[in-house]
Amino acid sequence: MSSARSLLRDIAREAMLDRGFEPDFSPTVRSQVTRLLPGHPPADGRRDVRDLPWCSIDNDDSRDLDQLSVARVTPGRGGVTILIAIADVDVLVPRDSPVDQHASRNTTSVYTGAQTFPMLPEELSTDLTSLNESEDRAAIVIEYAVNADGSIGTSDIYPALVHNRAKLAYSSVGPWLEDTGPMPAGIAKVRGLEDNLRRQDAAARALRRQRHERGALTLESPEARAVFEDDTLKDLEEHLHNRATELIEDFMIGANGVVARFLASKGSASIRRVVRVPQKWPRIVELAAQTGARLPATPDPIALEEWLQSRRAEDPEHFPDLSLAVVKLLGRGEYVVEQPGDIATGHFGLAVQDYAHSTAPNRRFPDLVTQRLVKAALAHRAAAYSDDELGVISTHCTDMEDNANKVERLTRKAAAALLLSSRIGERFDGIVTGASEKGTWVRVRRPPVEGRLEHGWEGLEVGDRVRVKLIHTDPRRGFIDFART
């Protein structure tokens, strides 16, 4: 009998193929990788900033490290300068090379819990192009001042050499910043890193306050990840936000804005990440009304954020459920091409107008494309891609991201179905997360799973609370079926 991990890997691989992914690297790709020799990154005029106390903060099990951060005091300005180092993937993955062609087809790494399907071969993404601890690496540094009020001031972008002094994890850095856990050992071993991270945290909080004053939305939509003991599925675990995840999120939003504005200033088209004004706003208004709040008839992010903050304070236990409902109603993110001088579509949820994905080139193809656009602009060369090429890439990346989400969601549901297979007949409290002609879906909190409501769905809308009974599971198809009680 196959193990749970083996079964989930089979399900994930089949889903990858069904959704148009290439789960394996071709011999041509492998041949390119074997010709890459470890060595010192090229200096080629790069600024040497290896002496700074750079660190990475990511998930405990992350090995594809895309970014490092460090803070410097801004003399006489009442703020700090944040430096974000982004792995220079392009230096080892030339455009149209076999590795690049594979990346352009898949467009993203896919994380299924049982197996990761990386966009780039692991010899690159977890080694030669990963900003690993104690290694010199080529990077593109995005530098910007954070003023005392949280606004972004002067900025700069340049090729650099960097050195990761400490590989840190959200799970330990977050509690330390919140004064609920000890200082991670990785911080203590690097001179000056403790003070530097405190300075980074203060800058990130200022950035966040400023964005939320403009209407950035407070949302918590944790995703459950399979927890294995050897090859046995033991549980589903939710990864929640903390101060460390927020720090990196805030810095990446700031860096992505700097990159978007830089490309526009150089007369270059760019790929932007957008979330449009929600078409399902009336349903969000109804959800707010159910709690006694009143939102305006037209989409207003500031009013929505005020309501979300109030709900988080009044009912923190159920706020993730409400967040998930709002996320579903906001609609999907997508990639679009914007020309210099265009009125930016913007990102409704983040309350930013200029936003380009540029900070994860090991994991996302749009970020690698953007890196090439930036490097061409820095070198005063012609744009790395034509407008037509960017349009095709944007559409394909949006489609493949949707497909990746479906693969990951199917594998999570398959794991959940496996975990629940012995609990048929049990009752759970849930919230409606989807309601359309295709069906009605309900999410339960413990364990954190989502399933289809097969009976009693009539009249339900997203956000409604229901009591359901588990009536059927099918792990291979990712089916979890409930009936309303």
Secondary structure, 3 states (H helix, E strand, C coil): CCCHHHHHHHHHHHHHHHCCCCCCCCHHHHHHHHCCCCCCCCCCCCEECCCCCCEEEECCCCCCCCEEEEEEEECCCCEEEEEEEEECCCCCCCCCCHHHHHHHHHCECEECCCCEECCCCHHHHHHHCCCCECCEEEEEEEEEEECCCCCEEEEEEEEEEEEECEEEEHHHHHHHHCCCCCCCHHHHCCCCHHHHHHHHHHHHHHHHHHHHHCCCCCCCCCCEEEEEECCEEEEEEECCCCHHHHHHHHHHHHHHHHHHHHHHHCCCCEEEEEECCCCCHHHHHHHHHHCCCCCCCCCCHHHHHHHHHHHHHHCCCCHHHHHHHHHHHHCCCEEEEECCCCCCCCECCCCECCCCCCCCCCCEHHHHHHHHHHHHHHCCCCCCCCHHHHHHHHHHHHHHHHHHHHHHHHHHHHHHHHHHCCCCCCEEEEEEEEEECCEEEEEECCCCEEEEEEECCCCCCCCCEEEEEEEEEEHHHCEEEEEEC
